[in-house]
Amino acid sequence: MAATAEKATSCCIDNKSVSPRREAAAVSSVAVAVAAAPGVVQDWTVTTTDSRDDQQHKRASMATLIRPVDSLPEPPTNASTKGIQIMTKAQTSHPLDPLSAAEISVAVGTVRAAGATAEVRDSMRFVEVVLLEPDKHVVALADAYFFPPFQPSLLPKTKGGPVIPSKLPPRRARLVVYNKRSNETSIWVVELSEVHAATRGGHHRGKVISSQVVPDVQPPMDAVEYAECEAAVKDFPPFREAMKKRGIEDMDLVMVDPWCVGYHSDADSPSRRLAKPLIFCRTESDCPLENGYARPVEGIYVLVDMQNMVVVEFEDRKLVPLPPADPLRNYTPGETRGGVDRSDVKPLQIIQPEGPSFRVNGHFIQWQKWNFRIGFTSREGLVIYSVAYIDGSRGRRPVAHRLSFVEMVVPYGDPNEPHYRKNAFDAGEDGLGKNAHSLKKGCDCLGYIKYFDAHFTNFTGGVETIENCVCLHEEDHGILWKHQDWRTGLAEVRRSRRLTVSFICTVANYEYGFFWHFYQANLISLCLKQISDGKIEAEVKLTGILSLGALQPGVSRKYGTTIAPGLYAPVHQHFFVARMDMAVDCKPGEAFNQVVEVDVKIEEPGKNNVHNNAFYAEEKLLRSEMQAMRDCNPLSARHWIIRNTRTVNRTGQLTGYKLVPGSNCLPLAGSEAKFLRRAAFLKHNLWVTPYAHDEIYPGGEFPNQNPRVGEGLATWVKQNRPLEETDIVLWLVSPLFFLHRSHFICFHAFANLEILALETNSFELQNYGASNHQCPLCVGTYPVDSESLASEPESASSNDIK
């Protein structure tokens, strides 16, 4: 993923690019000493320094460490080793930066070259190539001495002062490779060594560190496979004959959407790579914006061997008429559908004449009191790293090490064929990141926008770039705080501003927007003792097209909503799993967090509640993993606090962050539902585990056709590891339930549509007593330009306002 140019727009119009500046170290001859972290520095060049000079130059070194420059100078060949170590090779990529296109190419080439035979090499298909994230103390070292804003305080103080290695460990790539010939999946780790200076663009070479065949698994599907599957089904003579019975002979009208088979019985075992496609049919082959999903083809059963790309099972079980064609269901402009687009909304412009308030250096973001890094993976999409908040004299205060959505499960509640087997793992079976949009093709952001590109491997090992994949921008968020004194009539108001990082992906018929909002300040209510600042909100927006079923004339379905003649939307749920590797007020290496569950209780009638109005907050410490499998309870306003056990605020309270879940429920399925074999993590809203570097995906790394019951999170917690004071990871399961409306009022006209009007789900991490400042008053007022306030046009009347 690469940073691209900022674009100052009122929407997303083309304009000039600005090359991002690179921060580099201005080397000073200042002495600093230390011992490096054990187990990590064995391959580093470590130079000790003269401790007598340490105190003399330490302050000067911190003042002159670094400033932004346009390029990195080559280090002098006669550089002194006294003082802060001069890096023999410029550090061009932060340890958490996503892999560049060059690094992906090198990793793929290295693995392919390691193939034992030409046959093996030709059979390699590259499912995933991502950064192998380093240990946390390597990240801390990089942030302390190698990359701006240079924060030596991140590392613990040692006797004699720090010893700084001359360079960071080489970056590593992790590859998931599928052998199409042998049907084997393997995991490779490749070390990437930069051999030229950054000023010449860098040049990489790779070395295989490890490779391992993983038995009895199937990796995620790829878009190339989906296209080949569609072609194979369309070319299958019995399928063509079945479509002919339904009046369709033009195969260009047919849409074949492959779905992973999940795991329902031994027939779905990963010994074969399988897909069961859903079939749809358009009415016009030359209409690219026709809503083909509005005409599902029912009654045809197809099973495809994706390894050999052949149809292995086929049955035309039931002839259900295709839903009637209706141009109003398309998403083309209104006049092309026989309708009229609304034209009564006047333009709304978002302008920032002085530019944005955020600063970007590579993938490092600074805004207001926040700073963090952004990353991107083919599976999770957007990843937020190293989140910290600057709190006055207390300086940088860590909040979280890593935030992302690691899985999304969509089980359908219709027991009829084919819908009962629709239980997609959209991250683990498809990948959210590699299905991301280029926002060049349509951006929903307004204002001054900073875009970031994303790089991926395709199935054959080539590098593909999604331009403008991630969007960074500011948003006005209404009132932050207001008060009017009724005696004086004087009023004060502060508006809220938030920074938003987002991306959008399409998985078959659905669109998903993932947004991380960082707020200037928030007012925390319900049992909190003070105003505090620094809220994070994670939001998912769902839109796109519904996955529908066809009906016989006069038939309705109990397990869905009829939305048009011959067409219904099956009930289903969407579960989003967020993984939050927390670090509240913890420096690298510290593990001082715990989780407390808070329920609001009604006081029992008696001497403590003579007026029957009393209630209070009751805290319960979650001491172990098995105890920390928790469910939401709106009746008691249940929430959770991640707090630091050794840091207090000015009132003596332990500092923390409060996790407030959004709308939620549990799976609306029986305990023996087949999809719960692979998705046991859905059985609770919250799970808490101690950090482990290989525990990332709640359903295990390979949920596709996974025959193992409860793999992943539900198995990890059986260790029942202690949680009273440790490095905490939260897993929040946030669901959405869809019992569809019978019709929508759309932007174009009144019509029965099969589109999905936007639905949202979110949760918040709220600062809980961590700040010593009452921030809403510190935000300040925005200047008001009276000339910019447009008066009402003379021709306007109350009747003109729609």
Protein Blocks (a to p, Z undefined) as FASTA:
>chain_A
ZZddddddfblccdddddddddddddddddddddddehklmmpccddddfklmmmmmmmm
mmmmpacdfbdcdddfkbcfehjdddfbdcfbdfklccdfklmmmmmmmmmmmpmbfklm
mmpccfbdcdddddfklmmmmmmmmpcehiaklpccdehiaaddfbdcddddddddddfk
lopacddddddddfbdfknopaaddddfbdcddehiacdddfklmmmmmmmmmmpmklmm
mmmmnopablklpccddddebjabfklpckbccddddddddfbfklmkbcfklmccehia
cdddfklopafbdcdfbccddddddfklpccdfklnopacdfkbccdddddfkopfbdce
hjaccehjbccdddddfklopadehiacdehjnopadfbfbdcdfbdcdddfbfbdfklm
gccdfklmnopmlmpccfklopfbecjddddddddddfkopacddehkbccddddebjfb
dcddfknopacddddddddddddddehjbccdddddddfbdcdeehiabdcehiaddddd
dedjdddddddehiacfkbccfbghiacdddddddddddddfehiaehiacbccdddddd
dddedjklmnopaccddddddfbfklmpccddfknopacddddfkbccfkopacdddddd
dddddddbdfklfklmmmmmlmpfbdcddddfklmblnbjblghpabghiajllmmmnop
afkbccddddddddddddddfbdcdfkbgcddfbdcddddddddddehkacbdfklmnop
adddfklmccddfkbcfklpZZ
